[in-house]
Amino acid sequence: MQFAGKALEDLLLFAKNQECLTVGVYESAKVMNIDPDCVAFCVLATDEEYECDIALQIHFTLIQAFCFDNDIDIVRVNDTQRLAEILGDTDESEDVHCILVTNPSADTFEDPALEKLSLFCEECRGFNEWVPAITLPER
């Protein structure tokens, strides 16, 4: 389980450097609606402050359904602050509740961390854990 957090951090940093990230619930929904085939991985993030946010939970349910329908691996993270740190976001108003790793239109996105996470998600689904929770490594 520890390797999954490190793999997710590596994937996000790699995708950020490749400009293959979509950050934000509404921005992610737009991408999923326009070009679902470009989505390689999805991260849903919350923390104690937003755990009871009904609107956010509804968005999460819709995003999860979309990911299941389109065979997109998806994980949950319970630390939006750490996620924002990894992304290099200092603007606290930035919505990091949903992050998509996307493929550039012509290229295939290849990263060892994505392969590790895909295998992790596949293994979790074998145990009926459809949206596994991942703990990000501390700084």
Secondary structure by P-SEA (a helix, b strand, c coil): caaaaaaaaaaaaaaaaaccccccaaaaaaaaacccccccbbbbbbcccccccaaaaaaaaaaaaaaaaabbbbbbbccaaaaaaaaccccccccccbbbbcccccbbbbbaaaaaaaaaaaaaaaacccbbbbbcccc
